[in-house]
């Protein structure tokens, strides 16, 4: 099946800087995307979602950008804090049928340096 | 509002045994999905239940099964356990499934020895 993949397995940023985590997807039928944060020993935590009829969506300190032309998704975290250290997953699904489960990328480990 | 609750948190079983994991979704949520997470394969979809019916199924062998009760609580069962079944099993709850926000529990860490 088609998979969602991530460009970088590890991203290291300075505390206070902005972080950008990228994700590529290959299923052109995907129309709903979610970013999750997973801390060690915990389940994935919902951060923000976006539907394919939007290009950008903002939350608290986070922004998700969707470029359907190149099938690319990004998560921007403003003013990163130590608590942002975690593995971040993008996930996608399509409403067009088939398994409705989320397809996850491999994850990016975000490390915040003091 | 209480979150998604999975029990037990940790489990150790031997090869050949069977195991049952439980998930209580967020109150009012009717869709429960199960995922397997391993370091090598990442997060993979097992199946989804909605209103007591399996609505979708991922690419796992028939040893993996589940069910959902009238109160939306769900169980998944793995029979004839193999070493490769060692993983974190996650349950996700959503209002309707299908492109609605999905919230995960803490997971059950299954170790097969």
Interface residues (C-beta under 8 A of the other chain):
Chain A: X1 X31 X32 X34 X36 X41 X42 X43 X44 X45 X46 X49 X51 X89 X91 X93 X95 X98 X99 X100 X101 X102 X103 X104 X105 X106 X107
Chain B: X4 X6 X33 X35 X42 X43 X44 X45 X46 X47 X48 X55 X56 X57 X58 X59 X90 X92 X97 X98 X99 X101 X102 X103 X104 X105 X106 X107
